Amino acid sequence: MSAGGKYRRHVAAALMLMPLVIFLGLFFVWPIVSMLSEAVSDPVVVKTLPSTTEAARRWDHASPAVPIMGQALVDDIRATTDDQAMGDVVRRLNSAKSGFRTLMMKTLSAARGSTGPLDLTTVDPRWQDNGYWEAIAAASGSRYTDRNLLAALDYTRNPQGQIEALPPSASNNADIFKRTFVISGLVTLMCIAIGYPFAMLAASVTGWKRQLLLGAVLLPLWTSLLVRTAAWIILLQDQGLINSLLQALHLTSGPLPLLFNRMGVVIAMTHVLLPFMVLPIFSVLIGIPGNLMPAAQSLGASKLRAFWHVLLPLSLRGVASGALLVFMSAIGYYITPALVGGPRDQMISAVIAFYSLNTANWGMAGALGIILLAATLALYAVYHRLTNDRPVKV
């Protein structure tokens, strides 16, 4: 083939891939880059309060800040006509030090309602507290910050720039991350306990029986997640089918608390994620020669011993792959814990939604998302390594 023909083939292939590249760029790469940018960018105070930012650089953090920064802040407030930007400044400073919202609202009214020099200590005595000025100085230090990333893990920087742990009453993001991993781990263990025997059963039959079993496990994937979660709410409630059946069989004297708690979350998430455990295990089991178990038994091993020493080691790769798939999917769940769980069962995705929708704190939402993304990518790297290893020779 001539050079011109090869070039045209390459161009045609590139044009065919272009829609996919554009799609990935718009709906995958760009949102991730935006999240990274929001998590580390902090330009609002620098842009909105330039004179205060300049004065903060001359402040030694030991002497009173009002004579140095007070009038600069007043001038910036009077010069700013963008109320939305000033609102962003107020939210940013209030997130750094509680009480800033009411203080700034009072100061805004006083500064814009007067002309000439203004002593902020007469507007509100709290301006004598250098802690408020420390928050302004920290926010105006740079357009980029690690404040959100540290806060996502319950850390912060003190006035000397050293990293230290936040007090327990200030944040509990680390505890919510631990809860997320614990719930995801419980769901993964439940999926293994249910999915492994089911995959063995599906691999041991053929024909329409296998198709029926695989269709049953794949059926949840064909139903909306919201519909499945609503169905579990009906099944798990006090007068639901499960509690009614248990009481009818005299196994319980009253309804079990299965809804709005940790057990309900694990049950509902296990049902949703079970296919991601069954299919990897099934794909490994059908590749194992069927004569290995009979051969082990013919050499004197019991069925249990043959399973433990022959079948289980050969199928562990599928178990590990399924466990990673389930765990990676579970740590990002939001709808199921929000609807089925209680206040102590919400996972980190609920906190990200809170910062995004309720407080418009995109920086904290992005920082939490980055940590969740980093954990997912690390698990995916392990999954990729497992699924690309050479198959076990038997």
ABEGO torsion letter per residue (X at the ends): XBAAAAAAAAAAAAAAAAAAAAAAAAAAAAAAAAAAAAAABBAAAAAABAAAAAAAAABAGABBAAAAAAAAAAAAAAABABAAAAAAAAAAAAAABBGAAAAAAAAAAAAAABBEBBBAAAABAAAABAAAAAAAAAAAABABBAAAAAAAAGBBBBAAGBBBBBBAAABAAAAAAAAAAAAAAAAAAAAAAAAAAAAAAAAABBEAAAAAAAAAAAAAAABBAAAAAAAAAAAABAABAAAAAAAAAGABABBBBABGBAAAAAAAAAAAAAAAAAAAAAAAAAABBAAAAAAAAAAGBBAAAAAAAAAAAAAAAAAAAAAAAAAAAAAABAAAAAAABBAAABBAAAAAAAAAAAAGBAAAAAAAAAAAAAAAAAAAAAAAAAAABBBBBX
